[in-house]
């Protein structure tokens, strides 16, 4: 059974006037537990962070459940 995980990987938007104070743009990625480089989905960075996190957790849970029990 494959387990899917959620990782918080924000984008950093820099301001030319103050590059050391980059603005964090939230983004979550969903990937299989055994291969973190092979992410299969990410959230829409235009949505609020809490909405993105809830969606990412739901996607990971659904994938873990559906693919774990799916048989060909």
Secondary structure, 3 states (H helix, E strand, C coil): CCCEEEEECCEEEEECCEEEEEEEECCEEEEECCCCCCEEEECCCCCCHHHHHHHHHHHHHHHHHHHHHCCC
